[in-house]
Amino acid sequence: MRDDYLQAALLVIDDPCILVNVISRRVKQLKRGNRALIESLEKLSPEDIALREVAERKISYELATPEELARHR
């Protein structure tokens, strides 16, 4: 994982715990065959693709509300 991509993604999602979850979910999607939302001339790992997608604001996240969490219990 490239540190420059990580630092850029942390500027968008500043909570490392949330960033890990967003990147993890996106990496799973990429490994299942979902298309990358960025273009790159170099071969990037799924982790680096996900970090760049966050840094370039191609993907985002929403936190569940307490009401949504209660419905799933």
N, CA, C and O atoms as a Tripos MOL2 file, in Angstrom:
@<TRIPOS>MOLECULE
protein
  292   291    73     0     0
PROTEIN
NO_CHARGES

@<TRIPOS>ATOM
      1 N           0.8520   -1.1680    0.0000 N.3       1 MET1
      2 CA          0.0000    0.0000    0.0000 C.3       1 MET1
      3 C           0.9020    1.2360    0.0000 C.2       1 MET1
      4 O           1.8210    1.3540    0.8100 O.2       1 MET1
      5 N           0.6190    2.1370   -0.9120 N.am      2 ARG2
      6 CA          1.4600    3.3280   -1.0270 C.3       2 ARG2
      7 C           1.0840    4.3670    0.0190 C.2       2 ARG2
      8 O          -0.0850    4.7150    0.1830 O.2       2 ARG2
      9 N           2.1020    4.8530    0.7210 N.am      3 ASP3
     10 CA          1.8800    5.8070    1.8040 C.3       3 ASP3
     11 C           1.2980    7.1250    1.2920 C.2       3 ASP3
     12 O           0.4850    7.7440    1.9780 O.2       3 ASP3
     13 N           1.7020    7.5600    0.0970 N.am      4 ASP4
     14 CA          1.1670    8.8240   -0.4200 C.3       4 ASP4
     15 C          -0.3350    8.7190   -0.6910 C.2       4 ASP4
     16 O          -1.0680    9.6830   -0.4710 O.2       4 ASP4
     17 N          -0.8010    7.5570   -1.1660 N.am      5 TYR5
     18 CA         -2.2410    7.3550   -1.3690 C.3       5 TYR5
     19 C          -2.9680    7.3110   -0.0310 C.2       5 TYR5
     20 O          -4.0640    7.8550    0.1070 O.2       5 TYR5
     21 N          -2.3560    6.6640    0.9490 N.am      6 LEU6
     22 CA         -2.9550    6.5760    2.2790 C.3       6 LEU6
     23 C          -3.1070    7.9620    2.8900 C.2       6 LEU6
     24 O          -4.1640    8.2920    3.4290 O.2       6 LEU6
     25 N          -2.0640    8.7700    2.8110 N.am      7 GLN7
     26 CA         -2.1160   10.1210    3.3830 C.3       7 GLN7
     27 C          -3.1740   10.9770    2.6730 C.2       7 GLN7
     28 O          -3.8770   11.7550    3.3180 O.2       7 GLN7
     29 N          -3.2830   10.8330    1.3580 N.am      8 ALA8
     30 CA         -4.2890   11.5900    0.6070 C.3       8 ALA8
     31 C          -5.6950   11.1510    0.9930 C.2       8 ALA8
     32 O          -6.5900   11.9870    1.1150 O.2       8 ALA8
     33 N          -5.9020    9.8500    1.1860 N.am      9 ALA9
     34 CA         -7.2210    9.3470    1.5880 C.3       9 ALA9
     35 C          -7.5810    9.8130    2.9990 C.2       9 ALA9
     36 O          -8.7440   10.0950    3.2860 O.2       9 ALA9
     37 N          -6.5850    9.8910    3.8750 N.am     10 LEU10
     38 CA         -6.8390   10.3600    5.2400 C.3      10 LEU10
     39 C          -7.2540   11.8340    5.2830 C.2      10 LEU10
     40 O          -7.8750   12.2670    6.2530 O.2      10 LEU10
     41 N          -6.9290   12.5900    4.2690 N.am     11 LEU11
     42 CA         -7.3800   13.9750    4.2060 C.3      11 LEU11
     43 C          -8.8780   14.0450    3.9110 C.2      11 LEU11
     44 O          -9.5340   15.0310    4.2470 O.2      11 LEU11
     45 N          -9.4140   13.0070    3.2880 N.am     12 VAL12
     46 CA        -10.8390   12.9600    2.9540 C.3      12 VAL12
     47 C         -11.6280   12.2900    4.0720 C.2      12 VAL12
     48 O         -12.6520   12.8110    4.5140 O.2      12 VAL12
     49 N         -11.1510   11.1360    4.5270 N.am     13 ILE13
     50 CA        -11.7730   10.4110    5.6490 C.3      13 ILE13
     51 C         -10.7450   10.4010    6.7660 C.2      13 ILE13
     52 O          -9.8320    9.5760    6.7670 O.2      13 ILE13
     53 N         -10.8870   11.3120    7.7150 N.am     14 ASP14
     54 CA         -9.8340   11.4950    8.7150 C.3      14 ASP14
     55 C          -9.8610   10.4960    9.8700 C.2      14 ASP14
     56 O          -8.9170   10.4490   10.6580 O.2      14 ASP14
     57 N         -10.9030    9.7110    9.9850 N.am     15 ASP15
     58 CA        -10.9760    8.6810   11.0250 C.3      15 ASP15
     59 C         -10.3850    7.3870   10.4680 C.2      15 ASP15
     60 O         -10.9750    6.7800    9.5750 O.2      15 ASP15
     61 N          -9.2220    6.9520   10.9840 N.am     16 PRO16
     62 CA         -8.5760    5.7510   10.4460 C.3      16 PRO16
     63 C          -9.4540    4.4990   10.5090 C.2      16 PRO16
     64 O          -9.3720    3.6470    9.6250 O.2      16 PRO16
     65 N         -10.2800    4.3790   11.5290 N.am     17 CYS17
     66 CA        -11.1490    3.1970   11.6430 C.3      17 CYS17
     67 C         -12.1760    3.1680   10.5150 C.2      17 CYS17
     68 O         -12.4220    2.1200    9.9190 O.2      17 CYS17
     69 N         -12.7650    4.3090   10.2280 N.am     18 ILE18
     70 CA        -13.7420    4.3890    9.1380 C.3      18 ILE18
     71 C         -13.0430    4.1580    7.8080 C.2      18 ILE18
     72 O         -13.5650    3.4540    6.9440 O.2      18 ILE18
     73 N         -11.8660    4.7480    7.6410 N.am     19 LEU19
     74 CA        -11.1260    4.5740    6.3940 C.3      19 LEU19
     75 C         -10.8080    3.1070    6.1460 C.2      19 LEU19
     76 O         -10.9560    2.6290    5.0210 O.2      19 LEU19
     77 N         -10.3800    2.3920    7.1610 N.am     20 VAL20
     78 CA        -10.0800    0.9660    7.0180 C.3      20 VAL20
     79 C         -11.3160    0.2050    6.5520 C.2      20 VAL20
     80 O         -11.2260   -0.6480    5.6690 O.2      20 VAL20
     81 N         -12.4630    0.5100    7.1390 N.am     21 ASN21
     82 CA        -13.6910   -0.1810    6.7560 C.3      21 ASN21
     83 C         -14.1120    0.1400    5.3230 C.2      21 ASN21
     84 O         -14.5340   -0.7510    4.5860 O.2      21 ASN21
     85 N         -13.9990    1.4030    4.9290 N.am     22 VAL22
     86 CA        -14.3600    1.7990    3.5660 C.3      22 VAL22
     87 C         -13.4340    1.1180    2.5610 C.2      22 VAL22
     88 O         -13.8920    0.5720    1.5570 O.2      22 VAL22
     89 N         -12.1340    1.1550    2.8340 N.am     23 ILE23
     90 CA        -11.1570    0.5550    1.9210 C.3      23 ILE23
     91 C         -11.3550   -0.9550    1.8500 C.2      23 ILE23
     92 O         -11.3060   -1.5400    0.7680 O.2      23 ILE23
     93 N         -11.5750   -1.5800    2.9870 N.am     24 SER24
     94 CA        -11.7760   -3.0340    3.0190 C.3      24 SER24
     95 C         -12.9700   -3.4550    2.1700 C.2      24 SER24
     96 O         -12.8830   -4.4010    1.3870 O.2      24 SER24
     97 N         -14.0760   -2.7510    2.3290 N.am     25 ARG25
     98 CA        -15.2780   -3.0820    1.5620 C.3      25 ARG25
     99 C         -15.0450   -2.8650    0.0650 C.2      25 ARG25
    100 O         -15.4670   -3.6760   -0.7590 O.2      25 ARG25
    101 N         -14.3770   -1.7770   -0.2770 N.am     26 ARG26
    102 CA        -14.1250   -1.4830   -1.6900 C.3      26 ARG26
    103 C         -13.1550   -2.4870   -2.3080 C.2      26 ARG26
    104 O         -13.3250   -2.8800   -3.4620 O.2      26 ARG26
    105 N         -12.1450   -2.9040   -1.5540 N.am     27 VAL27
    106 CA        -11.1880   -3.9080   -2.0490 C.3      27 VAL27
    107 C         -11.9190   -5.2100   -2.3560 C.2      27 VAL27
    108 O         -11.6520   -5.8440   -3.3760 O.2      27 VAL27
    109 N         -12.8310   -5.6080   -1.4900 N.am     28 LYS28
    110 CA        -13.6190   -6.8190   -1.7510 C.3      28 LYS28
    111 C         -14.4070   -6.6840   -3.0410 C.2      28 LYS28
    112 O         -14.4760   -7.6280   -3.8280 O.2      28 LYS28
    113 N         -15.0050   -5.5110   -3.2660 N.am     29 GLN29
    114 CA        -15.7580   -5.2830   -4.4960 C.3      29 GLN29
    115 C         -14.8470   -5.3680   -5.7170 C.2      29 GLN29
    116 O         -15.2070   -5.9810   -6.7220 O.2      29 GLN29
    117 N         -13.6780   -4.7590   -5.6330 N.am     30 LEU30
    118 CA        -12.7410   -4.7860   -6.7560 C.3      30 LEU30
    119 C         -12.2620   -6.2040   -7.0530 C.2      30 LEU30
    120 O         -12.1330   -6.5920   -8.2140 O.2      30 LEU30
    121 N         -12.0010   -6.9700   -6.0030 N.am     31 LYS31
    122 CA        -11.5330   -8.3520   -6.1910 C.3      31 LYS31
    123 C         -12.6290   -9.2440   -6.7680 C.2      31 LYS31
    124 O         -12.3360  -10.2590   -7.4000 O.2      31 LYS31
    125 N         -13.8870   -8.8700   -6.5530 N.am     32 ARG32
    126 CA        -15.0070   -9.6180   -7.1370 C.3      32 ARG32
    127 C         -15.2650   -9.2270   -8.5800 C.2      32 ARG32
    128 O         -16.1100   -9.8220   -9.2480 O.2      32 ARG32
    129 N         -14.5370   -8.2230   -9.0650 N.am     33 GLY33
    130 CA        -14.6700   -7.8670  -10.4650 C.3      33 GLY33
    131 C         -15.2840   -6.5160  -10.7530 C.2      33 GLY33
    132 O         -15.4390   -6.1500  -11.9180 O.2      33 GLY33
    133 N         -15.6400   -5.7620   -9.7230 N.am     34 ASN34
    134 CA        -16.1820   -4.4230   -9.9740 C.3      34 ASN34
    135 C         -15.1230   -3.5490  -10.6390 C.2      34 ASN34
    136 O         -13.9300   -3.6800  -10.3670 O.2      34 ASN34
    137 N         -15.5730   -2.6710  -11.4990 N.am     35 ARG35
    138 CA        -14.6810   -1.8060  -12.2580 C.3      35 ARG35
    139 C         -14.1480   -0.6760  -11.3780 C.2      35 ARG35
    140 O         -14.8800   -0.1110  -10.5660 O.2      35 ARG35
    141 N         -12.8720   -0.3570  -11.5490 N.am     36 ALA36
    142 CA        -12.2670    0.7730  -10.8350 C.3      36 ALA36
    143 C         -12.8770    2.0750  -11.3310 C.2      36 ALA36
    144 O         -13.2250    2.1970  -12.5060 O.2      36 ALA36
    145 N         -13.0050    3.0400  -10.4400 N.am     37 LEU37
    146 CA        -13.5900    4.3350  -10.7690 C.3      37 LEU37
    147 C         -12.5280    5.3700  -11.1430 C.2      37 LEU37
    148 O         -12.8430    6.5290  -11.4130 O.2      37 LEU37
    149 N         -11.2830    4.9390  -11.1560 N.am     38 ILE38
    150 CA        -10.1670    5.8100  -11.5400 C.3      38 ILE38
    151 C          -9.4000    5.1370  -12.6580 C.2      38 ILE38
    152 O          -9.5140    3.9300  -12.8740 O.2      38 ILE38
    153 N          -8.6200    5.9310  -13.3620 N.am     39 GLU39
    154 CA         -7.7460    5.3830  -14.3880 C.3      39 GLU39
    155 C          -6.3110    5.5810  -13.9450 C.2      39 GLU39
    156 O          -5.9730    6.5760  -13.3040 O.2      39 GLU39
    157 N          -5.4620    4.6080  -14.2990 N.am     40 SER40
    158 CA         -4.0600    4.7020  -13.9410 C.3      40 SER40
    159 C          -3.2250    4.0620  -15.0370 C.2      40 SER40
    160 O          -3.5850    3.0180  -15.5790 O.2      40 SER40
    161 N          -2.1230    4.6900  -15.3520 N.am     41 LEU41
    162 CA         -1.2130    4.1210  -16.3410 C.3      41 LEU41
    163 C          -0.3530    3.0210  -15.7390 C.2      41 LEU41
    164 O           0.1900    2.1880  -16.4650 O.2      41 LEU41
    165 N          -0.2270    3.0130  -14.4130 N.am     42 GLU42
    166 CA          0.5500    1.9740  -13.7440 C.3      42 GLU42
    167 C          -0.3740    0.9090  -13.1690 C.2      42 GLU42
    168 O          -1.5560    1.1600  -12.9330 O.2      42 GLU42
    169 N           0.1720   -0.2780  -12.9480 N.am     43 LYS43
    170 CA         -0.5970   -1.3800  -12.3570 C.3      43 LYS43
    171 C          -0.6830   -1.1400  -10.8520 C.2      43 LYS43
    172 O           0.3350   -1.1030  -10.1610 O.2      43 LYS43
    173 N          -1.8930   -0.9780  -10.3580 N.am     44 LEU44
    174 CA         -2.0990   -0.7190   -8.9340 C.3      44 LEU44
    175 C          -2.7730   -1.9010   -8.2670 C.2      44 LEU44
    176 O          -3.5520   -2.6230   -8.8890 O.2      44 LEU44
    177 N          -2.4630   -2.0910   -6.9840 N.am     45 SER45
    178 CA         -3.1390   -3.1200   -6.1950 C.3      45 SER45
    179 C          -4.5620   -2.6520   -5.9170 C.2      45 SER45
    180 O          -4.8410   -1.4550   -5.9930 O.2      45 SER45
    181 N          -5.4680   -3.5760   -5.5970 N.am     46 PRO46
    182 CA         -6.8300   -3.1620   -5.2460 C.3      46 PRO46
    183 C          -6.8560   -2.1680   -4.0810 C.2      46 PRO46
    184 O          -7.6970   -1.2690   -4.0520 O.2      46 PRO46
    185 N          -5.9490   -2.3250   -3.1330 N.am     47 GLU47
    186 CA         -5.8820   -1.4090   -1.9940 C.3      47 GLU47
    187 C          -5.5290    0.0050   -2.4510 C.2      47 GLU47
    188 O          -6.1280    0.9790   -1.9950 O.2      47 GLU47
    189 N          -4.5520    0.1120   -3.3530 N.am     48 ASP48
    190 CA         -4.1570    1.4280   -3.8460 C.3      48 ASP48
    191 C          -5.2530    2.0590   -4.6970 C.2      48 ASP48
    192 O          -5.4690    3.2700   -4.6430 O.2      48 ASP48
    193 N          -5.9400    1.2380   -5.4800 N.am     49 ILE49
    194 CA         -7.0650    1.7520   -6.2660 C.3      49 ILE49
    195 C          -8.1230    2.3310   -5.3270 C.2      49 ILE49
    196 O          -8.6140    3.4390   -5.5490 O.2      49 ILE49
    197 N          -8.4730    1.5860   -4.2850 N.am     50 ALA50
    198 CA         -9.4930    2.0420   -3.3350 C.3      50 ALA50
    199 C          -9.0600    3.3320   -2.6400 C.2      50 ALA50
    200 O          -9.8690    4.2430   -2.4700 O.2      50 ALA50
    201 N          -7.8010    3.4150   -2.2410 N.am     51 LEU51
    202 CA         -7.3050    4.6310   -1.5940 C.3      51 LEU51
    203 C          -7.3810    5.8270   -2.5380 C.2      51 LEU51
    204 O          -7.7780    6.9180   -2.1290 O.2      51 LEU51
    205 N          -7.0060    5.6280   -3.7840 N.am     52 ARG52
    206 CA         -7.0920    6.7280   -4.7610 C.3      52 ARG52
    207 C          -8.5310    7.1290   -5.0200 C.2      52 ARG52
    208 O          -8.8270    8.3110   -5.1940 O.2      52 ARG52
    209 N          -9.4330    6.1490   -5.0480 N.am     53 GLU53
    210 CA        -10.8510    6.4660   -5.2430 C.3      53 GLU53
    211 C         -11.3640    7.3530   -4.1080 C.2      53 GLU53
    212 O         -12.1230    8.2920   -4.3470 O.2      53 GLU53
    213 N         -10.9540    7.0600   -2.8870 N.am     54 VAL54
    214 CA        -11.3520    7.8960   -1.7510 C.3      54 VAL54
    215 C         -10.7040    9.2690   -1.8730 C.2      54 VAL54
    216 O         -11.3770   10.2870   -1.7170 O.2      54 VAL54
    217 N          -9.4140    9.3050   -2.1470 N.am     55 ALA55
    218 CA         -8.6870   10.5770   -2.2320 C.3      55 ALA55
    219 C          -9.2640   11.4760   -3.3240 C.2      55 ALA55
    220 O          -9.3020   12.6980   -3.1740 O.2      55 ALA55
    221 N          -9.7130   10.8660   -4.4210 N.am     56 GLU56
    222 CA        -10.2760   11.6360   -5.5270 C.3      56 GLU56
    223 C         -11.7900   11.8170   -5.3950 C.2      56 GLU56
    224 O         -12.4560   12.3000   -6.3110 O.2      56 GLU56
    225 N         -12.3120   11.4210   -4.2410 N.am     57 ARG57
    226 CA        -13.7370   11.5760   -3.9130 C.3      57 ARG57
    227 C         -14.6640   10.8740   -4.9040 C.2      57 ARG57
    228 O         -15.7480   11.3640   -5.2200 O.2      57 ARG57
    229 N         -14.2130    9.7200   -5.3840 N.am     58 LYS58
    230 CA        -15.0380    8.9060   -6.2790 C.3      58 LYS58
    231 C         -15.9640    7.9980   -5.4780 C.2      58 LYS58
    232 O         -17.0160    7.5850   -5.9670 O.2      58 LYS58
    233 N         -15.5670    7.6900   -4.2420 N.am     59 ILE59
    234 CA        -16.4290    6.9190   -3.3360 C.3      59 ILE59
    235 C         -16.4790    7.6360   -1.9920 C.2      59 ILE59
    236 O         -15.5590    8.3670   -1.6260 O.2      59 ILE59
    237 N         -17.5590    7.4140   -1.2720 N.am     60 SER60
    238 CA        -17.7270    8.0220    0.0400 C.3      60 SER60
    239 C         -18.4310    7.0280    0.9470 C.2      60 SER60
    240 O         -18.5420    5.8500    0.6070 O.2      60 SER60
    241 N         -18.8960    7.4800    2.0740 N.am     61 TYR61
    242 CA        -19.5760    6.6000    3.0240 C.3      61 TYR61
    243 C         -20.6360    7.3960    3.7670 C.2      61 TYR61
    244 O         -20.6170    8.6270    3.7900 O.2      61 TYR61
    245 N         -21.5570    6.6650    4.3710 N.am     62 GLU62
    246 CA        -22.5450    7.2420    5.2730 C.3      62 GLU62
    247 C         -22.5820    6.3940    6.5200 C.2      62 GLU62
    248 O         -22.5800    5.1660    6.4390 O.2      62 GLU62
    249 N         -22.6140    7.0280    7.6650 N.am     63 LEU63
    250 CA        -22.7630    6.2960    8.9170 C.3      63 LEU63
    251 C         -24.2450    6.0120    9.1380 C.2      63 LEU63
    252 O         -25.1000    6.8490    8.8480 O.2      63 LEU63
    253 N         -24.5320    4.8360    9.6500 N.am     64 ALA64
    254 CA        -25.9140    4.4730    9.9450 C.3      64 ALA64
    255 C         -26.4260    5.3140   11.1140 C.2      64 ALA64
    256 O         -25.6790    5.6340   12.0390 O.2      64 ALA64
    257 N         -27.7090    5.6670   11.0560 N.am     65 THR65
    258 CA        -28.3290    6.3930   12.1570 C.3      65 THR65
    259 C         -28.6560    5.4020   13.2710 C.2      65 THR65
    260 O         -28.7120    4.1990   13.0190 O.2      65 THR65
    261 N         -28.8710    5.8780   14.4850 N.am     66 PRO66
    262 CA        -29.2570    4.9630   15.5800 C.3      66 PRO66
    263 C         -30.5310    4.1780   15.2440 C.2      66 PRO66
    264 O         -30.6710    3.0180   15.6340 O.2      66 PRO66
    265 N         -31.4580    4.8160   14.5190 N.am     67 GLU67
    266 CA        -32.7140    4.1530   14.1520 C.3      67 GLU67
    267 C         -32.4350    2.9950   13.1790 C.2      67 GLU67
    268 O         -33.0220    1.9210   13.3070 O.2      67 GLU67
    269 N         -31.5430    3.2170   12.2150 N.am     68 GLU68
    270 CA        -31.1910    2.1640   11.2660 C.3      68 GLU68
    271 C         -30.4990    1.0000   11.9700 C.2      68 GLU68
    272 O         -30.7450   -0.1650   11.6560 O.2      68 GLU68
    273 N         -29.6360    1.3290   12.9180 N.am     69 LEU69
    274 CA        -28.9470    0.2730   13.6680 C.3      69 LEU69
    275 C         -29.9420   -0.5410   14.5020 C.2      69 LEU69
    276 O         -29.8130   -1.7610   14.6040 O.2      69 LEU69
    277 N         -30.9200    0.1220   15.0890 N.am     70 ALA70
    278 CA        -31.9160   -0.5630   15.9130 C.3      70 ALA70
    279 C         -32.7660   -1.5230   15.0790 C.2      70 ALA70
    280 O         -33.1560   -2.5870   15.5580 O.2      70 ALA70
    281 N         -33.0500   -1.1430   13.8290 N.am     71 ARG71
    282 CA        -33.8520   -2.0020   12.9590 C.3      71 ARG71
    283 C         -33.1510   -3.2980   12.5800 C.2      71 ARG71
    284 O         -33.8030   -4.2930   12.2640 O.2      71 ARG71
    285 N         -31.8340   -3.2870   12.6110 N.am     72 HIS72
    286 CA        -31.0710   -4.4660   12.1920 C.3      72 HIS72
    287 C         -30.6790   -5.3660   13.3580 C.2      72 HIS72
    288 O         -29.8910   -6.2950   13.1810 O.2      72 HIS72
    289 N         -31.2020   -5.1110   14.5110 N.am     73 ARG73
    290 CA        -30.8690   -5.9420   15.6780 C.3      73 ARG73
    291 C         -31.8210   -7.0760   15.8130 C.2      73 ARG73
    292 O         -31.6960   -7.8800   16.7360 O.2      73 ARG73
@<TRIPOS>BOND
     1     1     2 1
     2     2     3 1
     3     3     4 2
     4     3     5 am
     5     5     6 1
     6     6     7 1
     7     7     8 2
     8     7     9 am
     9     9    10 1
    10    10    11 1
    11    11    12 2
    12    11    13 am
    13    13    14 1
    14    14    15 1
    15    15    16 2
    16    15    17 am
    17    17    18 1
    18    18    19 1
    19    19    20 2
    20    19    21 am
    21    21    22 1
    22    22    23 1
    23    23    24 2
    24    23    25 am
    25    25    26 1
    26    26    27 1
    27    27    28 2
    28    27    29 am
    29    29    30 1
    30    30    31 1
    31    31    32 2
    32    31    33 am
    33    33    34 1
    34    34    35 1
    35    35    36 2
    36    35    37 am
    37    37    38 1
    38    38    39 1
    39    39    40 2
    40    39    41 am
    41    41    42 1
    42    42    43 1
    43    43    44 2
    44    43    45 am
    45    45    46 1
    46    46    47 1
    47    47    48 2
    48    47    49 am
    49    49    50 1
    50    50    51 1
    51    51    52 2
    52    51    53 am
    53    53    54 1
    54    54    55 1
    55    55    56 2
    56    55    57 am
    57    57    58 1
    58    58    59 1
    59    59    60 2
    60    59    61 am
    61    61    62 1
    62    62    63 1
    63    63    64 2
    64    63    65 am
    65    65    66 1
    66    66    67 1
    67    67    68 2
    68    67    69 am
    69    69    70 1
    70    70    71 1
    71    71    72 2
    72    71    73 am
    73    73    74 1
    74    74    75 1
    75    75    76 2
    76    75    77 am
    77    77    78 1
    78    78    79 1
    79    79    80 2
    80    79    81 am
    81    81    82 1
    82    82    83 1
    83    83    84 2
    84    83    85 am
    85    85    86 1
    86    86    87 1
    87    87    88 2
    88    87    89 am
    89    89    90 1
    90    90    91 1
    91    91    92 2
    92    91    93 am
    93    93    94 1
    94    94    95 1
    95    95    96 2
    96    95    97 am
    97    97    98 1
    98    98    99 1
    99    99   100 2
   100    99   101 am
   101   101   102 1
   102   102   103 1
   103   103   104 2
   104   103   105 am
   105   105   106 1
   106   106   107 1
   107   107   108 2
   108   107   109 am
   109   109   110 1
   110   110   111 1
   111   111   112 2
   112   111   113 am
   113   113   114 1
   114   114   115 1
   115   115   116 2
   116   115   117 am
   117   117   118 1
   118   118   119 1
   119   119   120 2
   120   119   121 am
   121   121   122 1
   122   122   123 1
   123   123   124 2
   124   123   125 am
   125   125   126 1
   126   126   127 1
   127   127   128 2
   128   127   129 am
   129   129   130 1
   130   130   131 1
   131   131   132 2
   132   131   133 am
   133   133   134 1
   134   134   135 1
   135   135   136 2
   136   135   137 am
   137   137   138 1
   138   138   139 1
   139   139   140 2
   140   139   141 am
   141   141   142 1
   142   142   143 1
   143   143   144 2
   144   143   145 am
   145   145   146 1
   146   146   147 1
   147   147   148 2
   148   147   149 am
   149   149   150 1
   150   150   151 1
   151   151   152 2
   152   151   153 am
   153   153   154 1
   154   154   155 1
   155   155   156 2
   156   155   157 am
   157   157   158 1
   158   158   159 1
   159   159   160 2
   160   159   161 am
   161   161   162 1
   162   162   163 1
   163   163   164 2
   164   163   165 am
   165   165   166 1
   166   166   167 1
   167   167   168 2
   168   167   169 am
   169   169   170 1
   170   170   171 1
   171   171   172 2
   172   171   173 am
   173   173   174 1
   174   174   175 1
   175   175   176 2
   176   175   177 am
   177   177   178 1
   178   178   179 1
   179   179   180 2
   180   179   181 am
   181   181   182 1
   182   182   183 1
   183   183   184 2
   184   183   185 am
   185   185   186 1
   186   186   187 1
   187   187   188 2
   188   187   189 am
   189   189   190 1
   190   190   191 1
   191   191   192 2
   192   191   193 am
   193   193   194 1
   194   194   195 1
   195   195   196 2
   196   195   197 am
   197   197   198 1
   198   198   199 1
   199   199   200 2
   200   199   201 am
   201   201   202 1
   202   202   203 1
   203   203   204 2
   204   203   205 am
   205   205   206 1
   206   206   207 1
   207   207   208 2
   208   207   209 am
   209   209   210 1
   210   210   211 1
   211   211   212 2
   212   211   213 am
   213   213   214 1
   214   214   215 1
   215   215   216 2
   216   215   217 am
   217   217   218 1
   218   218   219 1
   219   219   220 2
   220   219   221 am
   221   221   222 1
   222   222   223 1
   223   223   224 2
   224   223   225 am
   225   225   226 1
   226   226   227 1
   227   227   228 2
   228   227   229 am
   229   229   230 1
   230   230   231 1
   231   231   232 2
   232   231   233 am
   233   233   234 1
   234   234   235 1
   235   235   236 2
   236   235   237 am
   237   237   238 1
   238   238   239 1
   239   239   240 2
   240   239   241 am
   241   241   242 1
   242   242   243 1
   243   243   244 2
   244   243   245 am
   245   245   246 1
   246   246   247 1
   247   247   248 2
   248   247   249 am
   249   249   250 1
   250   250   251 1
   251   251   252 2
   252   251   253 am
   253   253   254 1
   254   254   255 1
   255   255   256 2
   256   255   257 am
   257   257   258 1
   258   258   259 1
   259   259   260 2
   260   259   261 am
   261   261   262 1
   262   262   263 1
   263   263   264 2
   264   263   265 am
   265   265   266 1
   266   266   267 1
   267   267   268 2
   268   267   269 am
   269   269   270 1
   270   270   271 1
   271   271   272 2
   272   271   273 am
   273   273   274 1
   274   274   275 1
   275   275   276 2
   276   275   277 am
   277   277   278 1
   278   278   279 1
   279   279   280 2
   280   279   281 am
   281   281   282 1
   282   282   283 1
   283   283   284 2
   284   283   285 am
   285   285   286 1
   286   286   287 1
   287   287   288 2
   288   287   289 am
   289   289   290 1
   290   290   291 1
   291   291   292 2
@<TRIPOS>SUBSTRUCTURE
     1 MET1         2 RESIDUE 1 A MET
     2 ARG2         6 RESIDUE 1 A ARG
     3 ASP3        10 RESIDUE 1 A ASP
     4 ASP4        14 RESIDUE 1 A ASP
     5 TYR5        18 RESIDUE 1 A TYR
     6 LEU6        22 RESIDUE 1 A LEU
     7 GLN7        26 RESIDUE 1 A GLN
     8 ALA8        30 RESIDUE 1 A ALA
     9 ALA9        34 RESIDUE 1 A ALA
    10 LEU10       38 RESIDUE 1 A LEU
    11 LEU11       42 RESIDUE 1 A LEU
    12 VAL12       46 RESIDUE 1 A VAL
    13 ILE13       50 RESIDUE 1 A ILE
    14 ASP14       54 RESIDUE 1 A ASP
    15 ASP15       58 RESIDUE 1 A ASP
    16 PRO16       62 RESIDUE 1 A PRO
    17 CYS17       66 RESIDUE 1 A CYS
    18 ILE18       70 RESIDUE 1 A ILE
    19 LEU19       74 RESIDUE 1 A LEU
    20 VAL20       78 RESIDUE 1 A VAL
    21 ASN21       82 RESIDUE 1 A ASN
    22 VAL22       86 RESIDUE 1 A VAL
    23 ILE23       90 RESIDUE 1 A ILE
    24 SER24       94 RESIDUE 1 A SER
    25 ARG25       98 RESIDUE 1 A ARG
    26 ARG26      102 RESIDUE 1 A ARG
    27 VAL27      106 RESIDUE 1 A VAL
    28 LYS28      110 RESIDUE 1 A LYS
    29 GLN29      114 RESIDUE 1 A GLN
    30 LEU30      118 RESIDUE 1 A LEU
    31 LYS31      122 RESIDUE 1 A LYS
    32 ARG32      126 RESIDUE 1 A ARG
    33 GLY33      130 RESIDUE 1 A GLY
    34 ASN34      134 RESIDUE 1 A ASN
    35 ARG35      138 RESIDUE 1 A ARG
    36 ALA36      142 RESIDUE 1 A ALA
    37 LEU37      146 RESIDUE 1 A LEU
    38 ILE38      150 RESIDUE 1 A ILE
    39 GLU39      154 RESIDUE 1 A GLU
    40 SER40      158 RESIDUE 1 A SER
    41 LEU41      162 RESIDUE 1 A LEU
    42 GLU42      166 RESIDUE 1 A GLU
    43 LYS43      170 RESIDUE 1 A LYS
    44 LEU44      174 RESIDUE 1 A LEU
    45 SER45      178 RESIDUE 1 A SER
    46 PRO46      182 RESIDUE 1 A PRO
    47 GLU47      186 RESIDUE 1 A GLU
    48 ASP48      190 RESIDUE 1 A ASP
    49 ILE49      194 RESIDUE 1 A ILE
    50 ALA50      198 RESIDUE 1 A ALA
    51 LEU51      202 RESIDUE 1 A LEU
    52 ARG52      206 RESIDUE 1 A ARG
    53 GLU53      210 RESIDUE 1 A GLU
    54 VAL54      214 RESIDUE 1 A VAL
    55 ALA55      218 RESIDUE 1 A ALA
    56 GLU56      222 RESIDUE 1 A GLU
    57 ARG57      226 RESIDUE 1 A ARG
    58 LYS58      230 RESIDUE 1 A LYS
    59 ILE59      234 RESIDUE 1 A ILE
    60 SER60      238 RESIDUE 1 A SER
    61 TYR61      242 RESIDUE 1 A TYR
    62 GLU62      246 RESIDUE 1 A GLU
    63 LEU63      250 RESIDUE 1 A LEU
    64 ALA64      254 RESIDUE 1 A ALA
    65 THR65      258 RESIDUE 1 A THR
    66 PRO66      262 RESIDUE 1 A PRO
    67 GLU67      266 RESIDUE 1 A GLU
    68 GLU68      270 RESIDUE 1 A GLU
    69 LEU69      274 RESIDUE 1 A LEU
    70 ALA70      278 RESIDUE 1 A ALA
    71 ARG71      282 RESIDUE 1 A ARG
    72 HIS72      286 RESIDUE 1 A HIS
    73 ARG73      290 RESIDUE 1 A ARG
